[in-house]
Amino acid sequence: MTTKRIISAVLGIIAGLLVAVVFFADFNKAGENAAGDIKSKAEKVYVPYGELDEYYMMSSGGHSGQLFVYGIPSMRKIRTVPIFTPDPATGYGYSKETKEMLGGFTWGDFHHPAISETAGDYDGEFLFANDVGNNRVAAVDLSTFTTVDIMSLPNMGGPHAGVFVTENTEYIALPTRFARPLDNKYADLDKYEEEYKGVVSMTTFDKETKKFDLAYQIVLPPWSYDLSDAGKKMSGDWIVMTTYNSEFATTNLEINASQNDRDYIVLVNWKKLEEEVAAGNYHDVNGAKMIDPRDHKGAIYAVPVAKSPHGVDVTPDGTRYIAAGKLAPMMTVFSFEQTFEAIEKEDFTDEKYGIPVLSYESVMEREVDPPGALGPLHTQFDDKGNAYNTMFISSEIVKWHIETGEVIDRTPSYYSPGHSAAAEGDTVSPDGKWLVSLNKISKDNFLSVGPSHPESMDLIDISGEKMEHIMAVPVDPEPHYAQIVHRDKINTITVYEKDENRENSVWKQEDARVERKGDEVHVYGIAMRSRFIFDAQSDRPDAVTVKEGDRVFFHLTNIDLDQDITHGFGINEYDLNFEVQPGQTSTLEFVADKAGVYPIYCTNFCSALHQEMSGYLLVEPK
């Protein structure tokens, strides 16, 4: 058969196949399959009226300084909880109590939420937050979803590597990102290696008083500490931290802090340091108990890791810690058992800045390098022994098996994920149902709102062997990290308990009164549907008269003990507003520095006669 005949025969077969496809293929069925796939995904996230999401997702708000609460799987945003930033909608930062907590700051940079734990499992009682911008730590009471305490941390340079909690919330730990001279002293950058220090703040939290205390601080070399985690079970006495800039660079870090082939994971035995501090082995630095772990054998070690790592995460069983390479396209699995053996044998290869360096080959279990996956940042876990890594550069999630390193599946994210959050994924018992990719970029995914784009999140079903991308949603900036907790662990109240002994509270209309104490005027009032009562004995009980220059205190109690009946309190032209929840007492303090007549009104819609809920502040001129 000639070549021409062979070509003709092949072309004839191809033509026949094309005709068969055109005349006999069921294109409707293909379309139906696609529609069915979309319907199936929609059904997975649909929460009918009267039912509730299975999970809460607590997401950091980055430089907004706020906590964003979502329902999973619906991805509906439920609440914005102000933490480090004033919030005029709720009056957070305007009431006397919250204004004092904020301490004069007007913004915060909240990166990493951590839910309180018992035996390595979320207990759902409190959430802790870090402020990278102003060296603070905060606590949110999850029975009310309100911030209850904020503490400033001395000697710190941006606690980016926190917060994380030890397995029974003995400590809320916050390692610093930027090295600084201790005690807020001045030192030239040319003395960086000698005078600048890294610091870890080990804070405690009293659940009864709802107050922080700075137990002690750990002084470290002036490396940058990126992310960290606490051990679990067999590794429960240890914390692990990734570092970069072992070069001690002080300028142009994108080049100068990436010269070394390896940086380090630092391991610190917090239990041993706790004992040393209790024995008085520390120095007082700017009011903090400062301990140097290098002075105490067995307290600190370093493990070499691929340059400029980002996340380090402890597996649910506490037997391994996994580093994500960022600049090196791989995840490195380290064994705690092998680490402890190397420590016992003093299997050290070097000493850096007074810290023994363990042999990489002795403690490394495996390197996982998925082909083409670039920019691994963070690891999460399911209940089947699998790990999930975000890939910032290649915009995907990679699923792999911890025991073998085998890559099981990959799915795109839209786009450039930083962290991810799996259902109960930071605990000793992950649920293995959902994973949310927290993305830095959304590009053209959503309707345009101009040059400033929203960030985005991807919801991914991880319950099967293969991951299934369910949907992408726009979110407020900036979702650095989140934790997903089952709804059964969160026990909220619907109204504040009536406490007749509460300071400044008034529960009966006839007890509402105005008291003058020198140049201070204290108003003990009530809010109820649909009126304010400031002075029950006055002909106009909803009006208050003060003198210009008086310091005025409105102590307001909401006596409507019904769910979701919130009252607001705004003073026209005084730039003041706050809200009072059912059963709550709050105080607004200000100086009446403008003479005149100023309407007062309820700023939160509360009833059919909401418009009538008003009064007057009259400020007599000097």
N, C-alpha and C positions, 0 to 999 in steps of 0.2 A: 504494500500500500504506500502510495507516495505521501510526502509530507503535506502537500496541499489537501489530499483527501482526509488525512488525519485531522487537520485543522478544521476542515468543513464539518467533519463528524462531531468534533467537540463543540463547535459553535451551535450545531443543531441540537445537541443535548441541552446546552445552556438555555437556548431559546425555548425549548420544550418545557423546561423547568419554570421559566419565567411565565409562560402562558398558564401553566398549571397553578402557579401561585395566584396570578391575577384572577383566574376564573373560579378556583376552588378554595382558596384560603379564607378563613373566617376572621376578617379584620374586626368585626364587632366583638368577637370573643376576646381578642387582645385588648380592646378598649375596655371591655367589661372587667378584665383582670386588673387593669390599672386602676379603674374606678373602685373596684373591690378592695385593693390594697390601701387606697386613700381612706376609704370608709373604715377599714379595720384599724388604721392608725388613729382616726378621729374617735372611734369608739373606745380606744384605750385611755384617752385623756378626758373623755366627757364625764363630768360629774353632774348628775341630774339634780334638779332642785330638791332640797330636803336631804341630800346626802353630802358627805364631806370628803375632802382629799384624805388619802391615807397618811401622808407625810407633811411635815413642815420642812421647808428649806430656809435656813438662816444664812443670808448672804451679806457679806461686807459691802459697804457702799463707797470704799476708797476715799477719795478726797472730798466726798460729800459729808464724811464723818457720821453717816447714818447706817442703821441696820435695815435691810429690806427682807421682808418675810413673804415667802411664796408657798402656795399649795402644790404638792406633787401627787398625782401626775398632771393636774390641769394646767400648771404653770401660771395660775392666776396670782397676781400680786395682792396680798391681803393687807399689809400694813407697812408703813415706814416708821421705824422707831428712832427718834433722835438720840444720839449718844454724845458726840463731841461737838455738835454744831447747834446753835439756836434754831428753833423751829416755830415760826409765828403761828402756824396752823394749830398747834397744841399749846402754845405759850411756854414751851420748854426753853429755858434760858431767860425767861421774863419773870417767872415766879421767883420769890425770894430763895426758895430751896434749890431750884435748878440753876439759878444764876450763880449761887455760891459754889455749886458743884463744878460749873464750867470754869470758874476762876478767872474770868476776864477774857478767855480765849473765844474766838469766833469761828474757828474751823478746826477740823481734825482730819487725819488720814488713816482711816480704819481699814486694815488689810485682812486680818485673820481672826475669825470668830472661833471660840472654843466652848462647847457645852460642858457643864460640870459632869464628872464621871464618878461612878461607884463600881469598883472591881473592873475597871476598864470599859464599862458600858455607860452610855449616856443615861443620866438620871433625870434630865429634863427640868432641873430646878433653876439653874442660873446659866447665863451666857457671859463670857468674858471677851473683851475687845481691846485691841492695841491701837494706840495713836502714834504713828511713825513721825508725824509732823511736830508734835509737842511733848513727846516723852511721857505719855500717860497710859494708864490702864483703867478700864471701866467694867462695871458689873451690871447686867440687865437681869431683873427678876422676871422669870418666865411665867410666873403666876399672873402678872399684870402687864408684861412686856413694856416695862418702864426701867429707865436707868436709875439705879439706887445709890451708886457710889462711883467716884472717879478719884484716882490717886496719881499725883505727879511723882515721877521717878528721878532722883538725882543721879548724876554721873553718867547719864545715858546719852547716846547719839542716835536716836531713832530706833525703837524696838521692833524692827521689821521681822526678825526671825521668830517672834512670838505672835499671838499667845498660844501656848499649848499647856495642857494640864497633865500632871502625873495621874496614875490610874485610879487613885481615890481622892483626887483634887486636893492632895496635901499641899501642892504648890501650883501656882499659875506662873509659868516661867516666860521671861521676855529677854532674849538676847538682842544686843544692839547691832545695828547695821553699820553705822559710821563710828570710827574710832575718834576719841577726843581726849584731851588732857583731863585727868580726874579733878574733882572739886571745882569744876568750871574755871580752871586756871588758864592763863594765856601761855601758849608755846608756839614758836615759829614752826611752820611746816617742814623746815629743814631738820627739825628734831623729831620728826614723826615716829621713827622706829623706837626712840628712847623714851619720849614723853607721852605719846598717845596710847590709849588703852581701849580694848574691847571690854564690855561688861555684860553680865547676865543678871537680871533682877529676879530673885526668887520671892514672890509675893504669896501671902496667904489670904484667905477670905473666910470671915466668920459668917456662917449662914443665918445665925440668930440675929446678930446686930446689923448684918448686911454691910460690913465694913472691911476694907483692905488693911493689911499691914505689910510692910517691907521686912521680911524675915532676915534676909542677907543678900549681898551681891557678890558675884564671882568676877574677879579681874582676869582678863585674858589678853593674849597678844593683839596688836592693832591690825588684825585681819578684818575683813568684812564678813559678818555672819548673816547668811542669807535665809535659810529655813531650818526648822528643827522639829523634833518629835520626842515624845517620852516613851520609854520602854514599857513593855507589858509582860505580865507573868514572870518568866525566868529572867527577863531583862528590866524588870520594873524599877530597879534602883538607879537606872542610867538615863541620861538624856543624850541625844545625838544632834549635831549641828553641822550643816555644810558651811564651808568658808570659801572665799575667793580673795584675790589681792594679797596672796602670800609674798608678792613682790614689794609690798609696802609703797606702792605708787601713790602719788599725791596729786597728779594731774593727768589729763587725757587717759582716763582709766580704760576706755574701750580698747586701747592698744597696750598701754603700760601694765595693766592688771591682768593681761592674758599672755604673758611671756613664758611663764613656767608651764611645763608639760602637765604638772599635777598640782592641785591644791589639796585640801584636807577635809576629812570629816573629823570633828572633835567629839570625843566621848567623855562625859563627866559623870562621876558617881555622886549624885546629889545626896544620897543617904550618908555617905562618909563625910561629906562637907557639912551636912546638918549636925552630925555628931561633933565635929571639930568646932563649929560655931558655938554649940551648946557648952563646950569645954572652955570657951573664952578665947579660942585661937583665931582672932580676927583683928583688924584695925578699923578704927572709926574714920570714915572718909565722908565729909559733907553730911554727917548725920546718919550714914548707913554703915552697917557691919560688913566690911569688905574682907573677903578671904581669897588668897591666891592658891589655887589647887596644886600648883607646882611645888608648893612647900609641904605637901602631904602625899606621901607615896601611895600609889594606887588610886588617886583621885581623878587623874586626867591622862588621856592618851589621844594620839592622832593616827588616822588611817589615810594613806594616800588615795586620791580619787582623781578621775579625769578632770582637767582644768575647768574652772568656773562652774561648778555644779550648782543646781538650783535646789530642788526638793530632796529631802531625805525622809523616808516614811518607814515606820516599823510595821511589820506584818501583823495580822490579827492575833496570831499565836505567840508573838513576841520573840520568835526565834531568829528573825532576820531584820536587817535594815537595808533599804534599797535607795540608791542615789540615782538621780536623773541628771544626765551629763550637760545639758544645755548646749555647750560648745562642742561636746563630743557626742555623736549620735548614738548613744547607747545607755542602757540602764545597767548598773552594777549591783549585784546581790552580794551582801556581806552576811556572814554567819555570826551570830552572837556567841554560839558555842565555840566556834573556832577562835573568835576574838578573846574569849575568856581563857582558852587554852594558851594562846599566844602570850597573854599577859602573865599567866602562871609560869610559863617557860622563859619569860623575858626575851621573847623573840622580837627584838627591836632592830631596825635597820639604820636608824638615825635618831637625832634629837633636834627638834626645831623649837627655838625660843624657849628652851627648857622643858619641852613636852616630848616624852618618848614616842617615837614613830613606829607603829607595828608593821610587820612585814605584810605587804599587799598580798603576796601569794599565799600567805598563811591564813588570812582572814577572808579573802575573796572566794565566793562560791562559784559565781559565773558572771559572764558579761553577756547581755542580751542586746543584739544589734540588728533590729529589723531592717531589711534592705530598703533603702530610699527614705526611711523615716528620719526626719531632721528636727532637732530642737526639743528633746524630751525635757519636760519641766516638773511633772508631778505625778505621783502614783496613788491610785485608789484600789480597793479590794472588794471581792465578792465573797460568797459563802462556799465557793467550790475550789478554792485554792488558786484563783486567777488574779492577775494584776492588770490594771488599766492605766496606760500612760498617755498624757496629752503631748502632742507634737506641735510646737508653736510654728515652726517654719513650714512643715509639710501639711499643716492644718488637718489633723486627724487624731483619732483615738486608736491606740493599739492595745489589743487584748493578748495576754500571754500567760503561760503557766509558770508559777513560781518555782515549782520543784524541778522542772525540766528546761525552762527557758524557751519552750516552743511557742512560736507566734501562732495564735489561734484565729484571729480575725482583725480586720481594720475597717474603720468607717470614717468618712469625712466629717469635719466640723466646719462651721461657717461664721467667722474664720479666725485663725491664729489663737488657739486656746492657751490659756495660762494654766490655771488650776482646773480640777474637776472635782465633783462631789458625788459619791455613791451613797445609796441608802444605808445609813448606819455604818458608813465605810471607814470611819476612823476608830471603830470600836473592836472589841474582842470577838464580836459576833455580827458581821455585816449581813444585810438582808439579801443582797444579790438581785434586786428587782430593777432599780433605776440608777442611771448615771446622768449627771448634768455637766456638760462641758461649758466652762465659763470663758467666753471668748472676748478678745480685746478689740476685734474689728468686725464690722457688719457689712461694710462696703455698700452694695446695692440691693441688699436683701429686703428692704422695707421702703415704704413711701419716703421720699426725700423731705427732710426738714432743714435743708441748707447745708453749709459746710461741716457743721458739727453733727456727726452721726451718733446714733445710739450704740451701745455695746449690744452683744447678743448672747443668748444661751441656747444650747442644743439639748433636747431631751432624748435620751437613748435608752431603749429597753435592753437590759442585759440579762434577762431571765433565761434566755436560751443559749445554745452553743454559739450561734451567730448573733452579733449585735444588730439591733434595728433602730435606725434613726427615725424618730417619730415627728419631731418638729423643731423649728428654730423660732425664738421669740425675741423681740427687742426689749432691752432692759436699761435702767438708769445706770450711769457710770458710778463707780467702776467695780465690777464684780471680781475682786481679787480671789476670794476664797469663800466657801460655803460649807455648811454641814447639814445633813438631812437626817431628821429624827422622826421616829414614828409618833403619830398623834397620841397614842395611848400613854406616852411618857410625859406629856405636857398637861399639867393640871392648872387651868386658869380659874380666876374668880370672875364673877359677873358684876358684882358691886363691892365696894369697900365695906368692911364690917363697921357697923355703927358702934362707935366708941365714945361714950359720954365723958370719959376722962382724958380724951385726946387734947393736947395743948391747942388753945385758940379756937376750938370747935364750938359751934352753937347748933342746937338741935330743935329748939322750940322758938317759934316766931317771937314770942314775948321777951325772949332773952337777947334778941338782937340789940346792939347798943354801940354808941360811939364814946370813946374815952380819950381825954386829952391828958398827956403826960409831958408837961413843959412844951417844947416845940414839936413833940411827936403826937400824932393823932392815930389812934388804933380803932379801926372799924371792925367789929365782930358781927359779921352779917351772914345771911343765908341766901341761897339761890334755890328757887323752886319754880315749877311751872305755874304761872308764867310771870314771875316778878322777882325782884330783889327786895330784901328787907334789911336795911342797914341800921335803922334806929326805930324800934317798935314804939317808942314813946313820942316820936315826932309826928307832927301833922302831915309831913311828907316823908314817910319811912324809907323811900327810895332815893332820897337826896342827901348829900353830905356837904357841909360847909367847912372849909379850912381857911387858913391864912397863907398868903404868899410866903414861901420859904419853909413852911412846915414839912416835916418828914412824915409821910402818910403810909399807913399799913392797912391794907384791906385783907382781913382774915376771913375767907369765904368758905362756907360749908355747903355742899350740895346735899340737901336733905331728901331729894327724890331717890328713894332706894329701889329704882326700877332699872332693869338692864337697858343699856344704850341711851339713857337720858343724860346726856352731857350738856353742861351749861358753859358758855364762854363768857368772858368779861373783858370788854374793851373800853378804853377811854379815848374819846375823840380828840385828835391833835396832840395827844401825849405820847404817841408811839408805843402804847402799852396794850398787851392782850395776853390772856392765859385762859386755860379751861380747867374745869373742876368736874371730875368723874362722879358718878353716883356714890354717895357716902364718903367722899374725899374732902379734906380740908387743905387749902393751899393759901399762901400769902403772897400778895403783890406789894412790893415796897418801892417808893419813889419820893422824890422831892417835888412839891408843888411849886415849881419855879416860874409858872406862867399864870398871871392873874386873869380872871374871866370865868365864863360859864362853859362847861364841857360836858356834852352828853355821854352817858354811860349806857352800854347796851349789851345784850347777850349776843355773842358772835357765833354761836353754834346752834343751828336750828334745833329746837327742842319741843315745839308744840304748835298747835294751830294759832295760838296767840303769841307766837315768838316775837313778832314785831313790837308787841306791847311791852315786852320784858326790857324795861329801860329805866333810866333815872338820870340824875345830874350830879356832877362835881362842881361846886361853886368855890372859886378861889378868890378870897377878898384881897384887894391890893394892899400893899404895905402902907 
